[in-house]
């Protein structure tokens, strides 16, 4: 392995570490925000649960609409 190869592999490793640390910091910030505003988290869970129940109720009549409701429920906490 040449010196140039070692340098580039070292840089790739450190950029991966930087990306992992940024991801960790982002996750910690989201967790901290959730801990500061539990009512928001509770409201999101209640909204997702209501969509899941609606999907369950209409599954037999309209499976496509039920799938859409489940998809929306799965995206609530991501916004």
C-alpha positions in Angstrom: 0.0 0.0 0.0 1.4 3.4 -1.0 1.5 6.4 1.3 -1.2 8.0 -0.8 -3.4 5.0 -0.4 -2.9 5.0 3.4 -3.7 8.7 3.6 -6.9 8.4 1.6 -8.1 5.4 3.6 -7.3 7.3 6.8 -9.3 10.3 5.5 -12.3 8.0 4.5 -12.2 6.6 8.0 -12.2 10.0 9.7 -15.0 11.3 7.4 -17.0 8.2 8.5 -16.3 9.1 12.1 -17.4 12.7 11.6 -20.6 11.6 9.9 -21.3 9.1 12.7 -20.7 11.9 15.3 -23.0 14.3 13.5 -25.7 11.6 13.3 -25.3 11.0 17.1 -25.5 14.7 17.8 -28.6 15.0 15.7 -30.3 12.1 17.5 -29.3 13.6 20.9 -30.8 16.9 19.9 -34.1 15.2 18.9 -34.2 13.3 22.1 -33.5 16.4 24.2 -36.3 18.3 22.4 -38.7 15.4 23.0 -37.8 15.4 26.7 -38.5 19.1 26.9 -41.9 18.8 25.2 -43.6 15.5 26.1 -47.0 16.8 25.2 -46.0 17.0 21.6 -44.7 13.4 21.6 -48.0 12.3 23.3 -50.1 14.1 20.7 -48.1 12.5 17.8 -48.5 9.1 19.3 -52.3 9.6 19.7 -52.6 10.9 16.1 -50.6 7.8 14.8 -52.8 5.5 16.9 -56.0 7.0 15.6 -54.8 6.6 12.0 -53.9 2.9 12.7 -57.3 2.3 14.2 -59.0 3.9 11.2 -56.9 1.7 8.9 -57.8 -1.4 10.9 -61.5 -0.5 10.7 -61.6 0.0 6.9 -59.1 -2.8 6.0 -61.8 -5.2 4.7 -63.6 -2.6 2.6 -60.7 -0.5 1.3 -57.3 -2.1 1.7 -55.6 0.6 -0.4 -56.9 3.4 1.7 -55.9 1.4 4.9 -52.4 1.2 3.5 -52.3 4.9 2.9 -53.5 5.6 6.5 -50.8 3.3 7.9 -48.1 5.0 5.7 -49.2 8.4 7.1 -49.2 7.0 10.6 -45.6 5.8 10.2 -44.5 9.3 9.1 -45.9 11.3 11.9 -42.9 11.5 14.1 -40.6 12.2 11.2 -41.9 15.6 10.3 
